[in-house]
């Protein structure tokens, strides 16, 4: 999806579900598959580790783009809700505290926050898996060097 398509999809619950369904099919399943490989101890050679790194790095880069677009959308929408609510309450001479206005604005962006947390969890999984693969490859390389001596 282009950034405009992502921004547009984030405007509605249907769009958010579509984004999450697309990410599940194209990215989350691959992350979950690689997590399974870690759990089962199936990543045993440098070729498998490199494949895992390559796959997860590509996914990480895609998810990071989605995350940043969702974050900006959430922040902008939350600020807009806050500002609009403040203007409305001021016009109606209704006194509200800053915390109350923030809470109302935060409630309005609950779906965006949900998407952010899902993306953040998957991004963190990618980062950890990539780091672990790199560590294992370094360890294997040292073992090979040691055996060669």
Buried (B, 14 or more C-beta within 10 A) or exposed (E): BEEEEBBEBBEEEEBBEBBBEBBBEEBBEBBEEBBEBBEEEEBEEBEBBEBBBEBBBEBBEBBBBBBEBBBBBBEEBBEEBBEEBBEEBEEEEEEBEEEEBBEBBBEBBEBBBBBBEBBBEBBEBBBEBBEBBEEBBEEBEEEEEEEEE
